[in-house]
C-alpha cells in the first residue's frame, strides 16, 4: 500500500500537510502554529509508517505533485484492491 504525503503548506494561519491512502482517503494533519512543529509531526508520521513492511511512503515535493498522484490513485483504485497502511 502506498501512502502519499503532501508538502508542508501554510493555511488558516498555520502549517499543515495532507496524506492520502486508498483505505483512509484524503486527510489533513493538525494545524501547527510553528513550521518546525509541523515538520516534526510529518517526520514522525513517516518514521511510524516506515515500520510497516506493507507500506510504501511517497513524500511529494509540491502540492501539484500530491494532487496529481491522488487523482491517479483514485483511477487505479477502481481496478486494483490493495492492503491498507492504516
Biopython code that builds the backbone (N, CA, C, O; Angstrom):
import numpy as np
from Bio.PDB.StructureBuilder import StructureBuilder

atoms = [
    (1, "UNK", "N", (0.848, -1.170, 0.000)),
    (1, "UNK", "CA", (0.000, 0.000, 0.000)),
    (1, "UNK", "C", (0.887, 1.224, 0.000)),
    (1, "UNK", "O", (1.894, 1.279, 0.706)),
    (2, "UNK", "N", (0.512, 2.185, -0.782)),
    (2, "UNK", "CA", (1.278, 3.425, -0.862)),
    (2, "UNK", "C", (0.582, 4.525, -0.062)),
    (2, "UNK", "O", (-0.632, 4.707, -0.149)),
    (3, "UNK", "N", (1.386, 5.255, 0.722)),
    (3, "UNK", "CA", (0.891, 6.419, 1.436)),
    (3, "UNK", "C", (1.537, 7.640, 0.814)),
    (3, "UNK", "O", (2.762, 7.751, 0.757)),
    (4, "UNK", "N", (0.703, 8.553, 0.349)),
    (4, "UNK", "CA", (1.186, 9.804, -0.202)),
    (4, "UNK", "C", (1.181, 10.856, 0.896)),
    (4, "UNK", "O", (0.208, 10.981, 1.639)),
    (5, "UNK", "N", (2.260, 11.608, 0.997)),
    (5, "UNK", "CA", (2.365, 12.677, 1.989)),
    (5, "UNK", "C", (2.672, 13.962, 1.244)),
    (5, "UNK", "O", (3.675, 14.068, 0.538)),
    (6, "UNK", "N", (1.794, 14.932, 1.413)),
    (6, "UNK", "CA", (1.955, 16.211, 0.740)),
    (6, "UNK", "C", (2.976, 17.087, 1.430)),
    (6, "UNK", "O", (3.411, 16.795, 2.544)),
    (7, "UNK", "N", (3.355, 18.161, 0.764)),
    (7, "UNK", "CA", (4.323, 19.086, 1.352)),
    (7, "UNK", "C", (3.688, 19.905, 2.472)),
    (7, "UNK", "O", (2.465, 19.985, 2.585)),
    (8, "UNK", "N", (4.528, 20.502, 3.283)),
    (8, "UNK", "CA", (4.033, 21.422, 4.307)),
    (8, "UNK", "C", (3.516, 22.667, 3.608)),
    (8, "UNK", "O", (4.197, 23.241, 2.758)),
    (9, "UNK", "N", (2.311, 23.082, 3.971)),
    (9, "UNK", "CA", (1.708, 24.266, 3.371)),
    (9, "UNK", "C", (1.167, 25.178, 4.461)),
    (9, "UNK", "O", (0.800, 24.731, 5.548)),
    (10, "UNK", "N", (1.128, 26.459, 4.145)),
    (10, "UNK", "CA", (0.562, 27.426, 5.074)),
    (10, "UNK", "C", (-0.918, 27.561, 4.751)),
    (10, "UNK", "O", (-1.297, 27.836, 3.612)),
    (11, "UNK", "N", (-1.759, 27.363, 5.781)),
    (11, "UNK", "CA", (-3.199, 27.526, 5.592)),
    (11, "UNK", "C", (-3.852, 27.873, 6.920)),
    (11, "UNK", "O", (-3.455, 27.373, 7.972)),
    (12, "UNK", "N", (-4.837, 28.716, 6.858)),
    (12, "UNK", "CA", (-5.607, 29.125, 8.041)),
    (12, "UNK", "C", (-4.721, 29.607, 9.194)),
    (12, "UNK", "O", (-4.981, 29.292, 10.355)),
    (13, "UNK", "N", (-3.695, 30.356, 8.874)),
    (13, "UNK", "CA", (-2.842, 30.921, 9.913)),
    (13, "UNK", "C", (-1.883, 29.939, 10.555)),
    (13, "UNK", "O", (-1.343, 30.220, 11.625)),
    (14, "UNK", "N", (-1.660, 28.800, 9.935)),
    (14, "UNK", "CA", (-0.753, 27.801, 10.486)),
    (14, "UNK", "C", (-0.145, 26.958, 9.382)),
    (14, "UNK", "O", (-0.246, 27.294, 8.202)),
    (15, "UNK", "N", (0.485, 25.866, 9.770)),
    (15, "UNK", "CA", (1.156, 24.980, 8.828)),
    (15, "UNK", "C", (0.607, 23.570, 8.997)),
    (15, "UNK", "O", (0.384, 23.109, 10.116)),
    (16, "UNK", "N", (0.393, 22.894, 7.880)),
    (16, "UNK", "CA", (-0.102, 21.521, 7.922)),
    (16, "UNK", "C", (0.297, 20.820, 6.627)),
    (16, "UNK", "O", (0.955, 21.401, 5.764)),
    (17, "UNK", "N", (-0.109, 19.580, 6.513)),
    (17, "UNK", "CA", (0.146, 18.782, 5.313)),
    (17, "UNK", "C", (-1.004, 17.797, 5.163)),
    (17, "UNK", "O", (-1.753, 17.551, 6.108)),
    (18, "UNK", "N", (-1.134, 17.241, 3.973)),
    (18, "UNK", "CA", (-2.178, 16.265, 3.695)),
    (18, "UNK", "C", (-1.549, 14.898, 3.485)),
    (18, "UNK", "O", (-0.396, 14.785, 3.070)),
    (19, "UNK", "N", (-2.327, 13.863, 3.781)),
    (19, "UNK", "CA", (-1.917, 12.493, 3.483)),
    (19, "UNK", "C", (-3.040, 11.809, 2.720)),
    (19, "UNK", "O", (-4.203, 12.204, 2.800)),
    (20, "UNK", "N", (-2.663, 10.775, 1.980)),
    (20, "UNK", "CA", (-3.664, 10.016, 1.239)),
    (20, "UNK", "C", (-3.257, 8.556, 1.172)),
    (20, "UNK", "O", (-2.112, 8.229, 0.861)),
    (21, "UNK", "N", (-4.208, 7.683, 1.469)),
    (21, "UNK", "CA", (-4.099, 6.244, 1.201)),
    (21, "UNK", "C", (-5.429, 5.825, 0.597)),
    (21, "UNK", "O", (-6.454, 6.473, 0.807)),
    (22, "UNK", "N", (-5.400, 4.742, -0.148)),
    (22, "UNK", "CA", (-6.653, 4.252, -0.725)),
    (22, "UNK", "C", (-7.643, 3.872, 0.367)),
    (22, "UNK", "O", (-8.838, 4.137, 0.241)),
    (23, "UNK", "N", (-7.159, 3.260, 1.427)),
    (23, "UNK", "CA", (-8.038, 2.809, 2.503)),
    (23, "UNK", "C", (-8.554, 3.970, 3.353)),
    (23, "UNK", "O", (-9.719, 3.980, 3.749)),
    (24, "UNK", "N", (-7.696, 4.937, 3.631)),
    (24, "UNK", "CA", (-8.066, 6.026, 4.535)),
    (24, "UNK", "C", (-8.547, 7.286, 3.846)),
    (24, "UNK", "O", (-9.130, 8.161, 4.487)),
    (25, "UNK", "N", (-8.308, 7.390, 2.549)),
    (25, "UNK", "CA", (-8.707, 8.579, 1.822)),
    (25, "UNK", "C", (-7.793, 9.762, 2.115)),
    (25, "UNK", "O", (-6.672, 9.598, 2.596)),
    (26, "UNK", "N", (-8.289, 10.943, 1.819)),
    (26, "UNK", "CA", (-7.538, 12.181, 1.999)),
    (26, "UNK", "C", (-7.740, 12.698, 3.418)),
    (26, "UNK", "O", (-8.870, 12.814, 3.891)),
    (27, "UNK", "N", (-6.640, 13.006, 4.088)),
    (27, "UNK", "CA", (-6.688, 13.529, 5.460)),
    (27, "UNK", "C", (-5.741, 14.711, 5.591)),
    (27, "UNK", "O", (-4.685, 14.754, 4.960)),
    (28, "UNK", "N", (-6.130, 15.653, 6.410)),
    (28, "UNK", "CA", (-5.260, 16.796, 6.716)),
    (28, "UNK", "C", (-4.690, 16.617, 8.111)),
    (28, "UNK", "O", (-5.357, 16.100, 9.008)),
    (29, "UNK", "N", (-3.451, 17.050, 8.283)),
    (29, "UNK", "CA", (-2.831, 16.976, 9.598)),
    (29, "UNK", "C", (-3.397, 18.070, 10.488)),
    (29, "UNK", "O", (-4.147, 18.938, 10.041)),
    (30, "UNK", "N", (-3.022, 18.005, 11.743)),
    (30, "UNK", "CA", (-3.337, 19.060, 12.685)),
    (30, "UNK", "C", (-2.696, 20.358, 12.185)),
    (30, "UNK", "O", (-1.644, 20.305, 11.547)),
    (31, "UNK", "N", (-3.284, 21.493, 12.450)),
    (31, "UNK", "CA", (-2.712, 22.781, 12.066)),
    (31, "UNK", "C", (-1.771, 23.247, 13.176)),
    (31, "UNK", "O", (-2.180, 23.432, 14.322)),
    (32, "UNK", "N", (-0.515, 23.432, 12.813)),
    (32, "UNK", "CA", (0.507, 23.870, 13.763)),
    (32, "UNK", "C", (0.812, 25.342, 13.545)),
    (32, "UNK", "O", (0.850, 25.808, 12.406)),
    (33, "UNK", "N", (1.029, 26.073, 14.626)),
    (33, "UNK", "CA", (1.352, 27.485, 14.512)),
    (33, "UNK", "C", (2.797, 27.706, 14.080)),
    (33, "UNK", "O", (3.128, 28.741, 13.503)),
    (34, "UNK", "N", (3.660, 26.721, 14.364)),
    (34, "UNK", "CA", (5.077, 26.843, 14.013)),
    (34, "UNK", "C", (5.434, 25.816, 12.947)),
    (34, "UNK", "O", (5.005, 24.663, 13.003)),
    (35, "UNK", "N", (6.225, 26.256, 11.978)),
    (35, "UNK", "CA", (6.644, 25.393, 10.884)),
    (35, "UNK", "C", (7.435, 24.192, 11.388)),
    (35, "UNK", "O", (7.237, 23.077, 10.904)),
    (36, "UNK", "N", (8.332, 24.405, 12.358)),
    (36, "UNK", "CA", (9.145, 23.298, 12.855)),
    (36, "UNK", "C", (8.302, 22.235, 13.551)),
    (36, "UNK", "O", (8.657, 21.057, 13.514)),
    (37, "UNK", "N", (7.208, 22.615, 14.177)),
    (37, "UNK", "CA", (6.316, 21.637, 14.810)),
    (37, "UNK", "C", (5.612, 20.795, 13.752)),
    (37, "UNK", "O", (5.460, 19.585, 13.922)),
    (38, "UNK", "N", (5.182, 21.424, 12.665)),
    (38, "UNK", "CA", (4.542, 20.688, 11.570)),
    (38, "UNK", "C", (5.537, 19.740, 10.913)),
    (38, "UNK", "O", (5.194, 18.604, 10.584)),
    (39, "UNK", "N", (6.767, 20.203, 10.722)),
    (39, "UNK", "CA", (7.803, 19.359, 10.118)),
    (39, "UNK", "C", (8.110, 18.155, 11.019)),
    (39, "UNK", "O", (8.286, 17.041, 10.526)),
    (40, "UNK", "N", (8.172, 18.375, 12.321)),
    (40, "UNK", "CA", (8.417, 17.283, 13.265)),
    (40, "UNK", "C", (7.297, 16.236, 13.180)),
    (40, "UNK", "O", (7.566, 15.035, 13.156)),
    (41, "UNK", "N", (6.054, 16.696, 13.134)),
    (41, "UNK", "CA", (4.916, 15.783, 13.040)),
    (41, "UNK", "C", (4.968, 14.986, 11.739)),
    (41, "UNK", "O", (4.706, 13.783, 11.734)),
    (42, "UNK", "N", (5.301, 15.646, 10.653)),
    (42, "UNK", "CA", (5.393, 14.975, 9.356)),
    (42, "UNK", "C", (6.482, 13.893, 9.392)),
    (42, "UNK", "O", (6.273, 12.781, 8.907)),
    (43, "UNK", "N", (7.618, 14.219, 9.958)),
    (43, "UNK", "CA", (8.712, 13.239, 10.051)),
    (43, "UNK", "C", (8.357, 12.073, 10.975)),
    (43, "UNK", "O", (8.741, 10.934, 10.710)),
    (44, "UNK", "N", (7.630, 12.349, 12.049)),
    (44, "UNK", "CA", (7.200, 11.278, 12.952)),
    (44, "UNK", "C", (6.235, 10.334, 12.239)),
    (44, "UNK", "O", (6.312, 9.119, 12.421)),
    (45, "UNK", "N", (5.336, 10.873, 11.438)),
    (45, "UNK", "CA", (4.411, 10.043, 10.652)),
    (45, "UNK", "C", (5.181, 9.158, 9.681)),
    (45, "UNK", "O", (4.878, 7.973, 9.543)),
    (46, "UNK", "N", (6.167, 9.725, 9.016)),
    (46, "UNK", "CA", (6.980, 8.952, 8.069)),
    (46, "UNK", "C", (7.715, 7.829, 8.792)),
    (46, "UNK", "O", (7.745, 6.700, 8.303)),
    (47, "UNK", "N", (8.305, 8.123, 9.944)),
    (47, "UNK", "CA", (9.026, 7.099, 10.716)),
    (47, "UNK", "C", (8.089, 5.983, 11.153)),
    (47, "UNK", "O", (8.448, 4.808, 11.086)),
    (48, "UNK", "N", (6.901, 6.340, 11.598)),
    (48, "UNK", "CA", (5.922, 5.331, 12.023)),
    (48, "UNK", "C", (5.488, 4.464, 10.845)),
    (48, "UNK", "O", (5.408, 3.242, 10.971)),
    (49, "UNK", "N", (5.212, 5.078, 9.717)),
    (49, "UNK", "CA", (4.762, 4.320, 8.544)),
    (49, "UNK", "C", (5.875, 3.439, 7.987)),
    (49, "UNK", "O", (5.596, 2.377, 7.429)),
    (50, "UNK", "N", (7.112, 3.855, 8.125)),
    (50, "UNK", "CA", (8.246, 3.052, 7.638)),
    (50, "UNK", "C", (8.398, 1.743, 8.402)),
    (50, "UNK", "O", (9.025, 0.809, 7.902)),
    (51, "UNK", "N", (7.842, 1.660, 9.593)),
    (51, "UNK", "CA", (7.904, 0.410, 10.363)),
    (51, "UNK", "C", (6.968, -0.659, 9.813)),
    (51, "UNK", "O", (7.127, -1.840, 10.123)),
    (52, "UNK", "N", (6.000, -0.258, 9.006)),
    (52, "UNK", "CA", (5.055, -1.212, 8.410)),
    (52, "UNK", "C", (5.646, -1.731, 7.096)),
    (52, "UNK", "O", (5.797, -0.958, 6.150)),
    (53, "UNK", "N", (5.983, -3.022, 7.019)),
    (53, "UNK", "CA", (6.622, -3.543, 5.807)),
    (53, "UNK", "C", (5.704, -3.539, 4.578)),
    (53, "UNK", "O", (6.181, -3.682, 3.453)),
    (54, "UNK", "N", (4.407, -3.377, 4.783)),
    (54, "UNK", "CA", (3.461, -3.363, 3.657)),
    (54, "UNK", "C", (3.188, -1.956, 3.134)),
    (54, "UNK", "O", (2.411, -1.777, 2.197)),
    (55, "UNK", "N", (3.819, -0.977, 3.733)),
    (55, "UNK", "CA", (3.533, 0.418, 3.401)),
    (55, "UNK", "C", (4.733, 1.077, 2.722)),
    (55, "UNK", "O", (5.863, 0.994, 3.204)),
    (56, "UNK", "N", (4.464, 1.726, 1.605)),
    (56, "UNK", "CA", (5.472, 2.496, 0.891)),
    (56, "UNK", "C", (5.121, 3.965, 1.025)),
    (56, "UNK", "O", (3.989, 4.368, 0.757)),
    (57, "UNK", "N", (6.091, 4.762, 1.439)),
    (57, "UNK", "CA", (5.877, 6.192, 1.645)),
    (57, "UNK", "C", (6.344, 6.953, 0.414)),
    (57, "UNK", "O", (7.412, 6.684, -0.135)),
    (58, "UNK", "N", (5.535, 7.897, -0.002)),
    (58, "UNK", "CA", (5.934, 8.793, -1.088)),
    (58, "UNK", "C", (5.721, 10.223, -0.605)),
    (58, "UNK", "O", (4.586, 10.669, -0.435)),
    (59, "UNK", "N", (6.812, 10.928, -0.389)),
    (59, "UNK", "CA", (6.768, 12.314, 0.068)),
    (59, "UNK", "C", (6.807, 13.216, -1.155)),
    (59, "UNK", "O", (7.785, 13.213, -1.902)),
    (60, "UNK", "N", (5.761, 13.976, -1.359)),
    (60, "UNK", "CA", (5.645, 14.846, -2.525)),
    (60, "UNK", "C", (6.323, 16.187, -2.257)),
    (60, "UNK", "O", (6.209, 16.746, -1.166)),
    (61, "UNK", "N", (7.021, 16.690, -3.255)),
    (61, "UNK", "CA", (7.738, 17.958, -3.139)),
    (61, "UNK", "C", (6.798, 19.158, -3.289)),
    (61, "UNK", "O", (7.014, 20.198, -2.667)),
    (62, "UNK", "N", (5.756, 19.015, -4.114)),
    (62, "UNK", "CA", (4.838, 20.125, -4.365)),
    (62, "UNK", "C", (3.394, 19.681, -4.167)),
    (62, "UNK", "O", (3.085, 18.490, -4.217)),
    (63, "UNK", "N", (2.527, 20.642, -3.944)),
    (63, "UNK", "CA", (1.107, 20.340, -3.800)),
    (63, "UNK", "C", (0.536, 19.824, -5.120)),
    (63, "UNK", "O", (-0.343, 18.962, -5.120)),
    (64, "UNK", "N", (1.025, 20.340, -6.227)),
    (64, "UNK", "CA", (0.572, 19.883, -7.548)),
    (64, "UNK", "C", (0.908, 18.409, -7.753)),
    (64, "UNK", "O", (0.075, 17.637, -8.230)),
    (65, "UNK", "N", (2.120, 18.025, -7.393)),
    (65, "UNK", "CA", (2.527, 16.618, -7.492)),
    (65, "UNK", "C", (1.619, 15.746, -6.619)),
    (65, "UNK", "O", (1.167, 14.691, -7.062)),
    (66, "UNK", "N", (1.351, 16.175, -5.392)),
    (66, "UNK", "CA", (0.489, 15.428, -4.481)),
    (66, "UNK", "C", (-0.907, 15.252, -5.079)),
    (66, "UNK", "O", (-1.443, 14.144, -5.090)),
    (67, "UNK", "N", (-1.485, 16.325, -5.566)),
    (67, "UNK", "CA", (-2.834, 16.263, -6.143)),
    (67, "UNK", "C", (-2.882, 15.362, -7.370)),
    (67, "UNK", "O", (-3.854, 14.634, -7.567)),
    (68, "UNK", "N", (-1.842, 15.406, -8.192)),
    (68, "UNK", "CA", (-1.774, 14.551, -9.388)),
    (68, "UNK", "C", (-1.718, 13.079, -8.997)),
    (68, "UNK", "O", (-2.391, 12.249, -9.608)),
    (69, "UNK", "N", (-0.924, 12.751, -7.986)),
    (69, "UNK", "CA", (-0.805, 11.355, -7.546)),
    (69, "UNK", "C", (-2.082, 10.865, -6.866)),
    (69, "UNK", "O", (-2.444, 9.697, -7.008)),
    (70, "UNK", "N", (-2.768, 11.739, -6.130)),
    (70, "UNK", "CA", (-4.050, 11.365, -5.523)),
    (70, "UNK", "C", (-5.061, 11.049, -6.622)),
    (70, "UNK", "O", (-5.790, 10.060, -6.541)),
    (71, "UNK", "N", (-5.099, 11.885, -7.634)),
    (71, "UNK", "CA", (-6.008, 11.657, -8.772)),
    (71, "UNK", "C", (-5.704, 10.325, -9.452)),
    (71, "UNK", "O", (-6.618, 9.564, -9.770)),
    (72, "UNK", "N", (-4.421, 10.045, -9.673)),
    (72, "UNK", "CA", (-4.024, 8.788, -10.303)),
    (72, "UNK", "C", (-4.392, 7.592, -9.429)),
    (72, "UNK", "O", (-4.779, 6.543, -9.944)),
    (73, "UNK", "N", (-4.274, 7.744, -8.124)),
    (73, "UNK", "CA", (-4.616, 6.653, -7.203)),
    (73, "UNK", "C", (-6.113, 6.366, -7.248)),
    (73, "UNK", "O", (-6.522, 5.208, -7.162)),
    (74, "UNK", "N", (-6.928, 7.400, -7.379)),
    (74, "UNK", "CA", (-8.373, 7.189, -7.488)),
    (74, "UNK", "C", (-8.713, 6.397, -8.744)),
    (74, "UNK", "O", (-9.593, 5.537, -8.718)),
    (75, "UNK", "N", (-8.025, 6.681, -9.835)),
    (75, "UNK", "CA", (-8.246, 5.941, -11.084)),
    (75, "UNK", "C", (-7.820, 4.494, -10.913)),
    (75, "UNK", "O", (-8.518, 3.576, -11.343)),
    (76, "UNK", "N", (-6.664, 4.294, -10.279)),
    (76, "UNK", "CA", (-6.136, 2.947, -10.050)),
    (76, "UNK", "C", (-7.013, 2.156, -9.085)),
    (76, "UNK", "O", (-7.112, 0.934, -9.198)),
    (77, "UNK", "N", (-7.649, 2.841, -8.139)),
    (77, "UNK", "CA", (-8.474, 2.199, -7.129)),
    (77, "UNK", "C", (-9.599, 1.390, -7.740)),
    (77, "UNK", "O", (-9.978, 0.352, -7.197)),
    (78, "UNK", "N", (-10.130, 1.835, -8.840)),
    (78, "UNK", "CA", (-11.241, 1.131, -9.472)),
    (78, "UNK", "C", (-10.813, -0.178, -10.111)),
    (78, "UNK", "O", (-11.650, -1.031, -10.403)),
    (79, "UNK", "N", (-9.485, -0.345, -10.335)),
    (79, "UNK", "CA", (-9.020, -1.552, -10.998)),
    (79, "UNK", "C", (-8.252, -2.491, -10.088)),
    (79, "UNK", "O", (-8.162, -3.681, -10.391)),
    (80, "UNK", "N", (-7.689, -2.003, -8.976)),
    (80, "UNK", "CA", (-6.829, -2.820, -8.113)),
    (80, "UNK", "C", (-7.232, -2.631, -6.655)),
    (80, "UNK", "O", (-7.461, -1.503, -6.217)),
    (81, "UNK", "N", (-7.321, -3.720, -5.903)),
    (81, "UNK", "CA", (-7.564, -3.655, -4.462)),
    (81, "UNK", "C", (-6.249, -4.010, -3.766)),
    (81, "UNK", "O", (-5.648, -5.040, -4.069)),
    (82, "UNK", "N", (-5.797, -3.159, -2.831)),
    (82, "UNK", "CA", (-4.530, -3.363, -2.135)),
    (82, "UNK", "C", (-4.732, -3.289, -0.637)),
    (82, "UNK", "O", (-5.698, -2.675, -0.183)),
    (83, "UNK", "N", (-3.828, -3.911, 0.169)),
    (83, "UNK", "CA", (-3.952, -3.849, 1.632)),
    (83, "UNK", "C", (-3.699, -2.439, 2.155)),
    (83, "UNK", "O", (-3.091, -1.613, 1.474)),
    (84, "UNK", "N", (-4.166, -2.177, 3.360)),
    (84, "UNK", "CA", (-4.127, -0.838, 3.956)),
    (84, "UNK", "C", (-2.876, -0.604, 4.786)),
    (84, "UNK", "O", (-2.340, -1.532, 5.391)),
    (85, "UNK", "N", (-2.403, 0.666, 4.813)),
    (85, "UNK", "CA", (-1.326, 1.105, 5.709)),
    (85, "UNK", "C", (-1.892, 1.535, 7.050)),
    (85, "UNK", "O", (-1.152, 1.621, 8.030)),
    (86, "UNK", "N", (-3.176, 1.804, 7.113)),
    (86, "UNK", "CA", (-3.785, 2.393, 8.317)),
    (86, "UNK", "C", (-3.942, 1.403, 9.426)),
    (86, "UNK", "O", (-4.437, 1.751, 10.498)),
]
sb = StructureBuilder()
sb.init_structure("model")
sb.init_model(0)
sb.init_chain("A")
sb.init_seg("    ")
for serial, (resi, resn, name, xyz) in enumerate(atoms, 1):
    if name == "N":
        sb.init_residue(resn, " ", resi, " ")
    sb.init_atom(name, np.array(xyz, "f"), 0.0, 1.0, " ", f" {name:<3s}", serial, name[0])
structure = sb.get_structure()
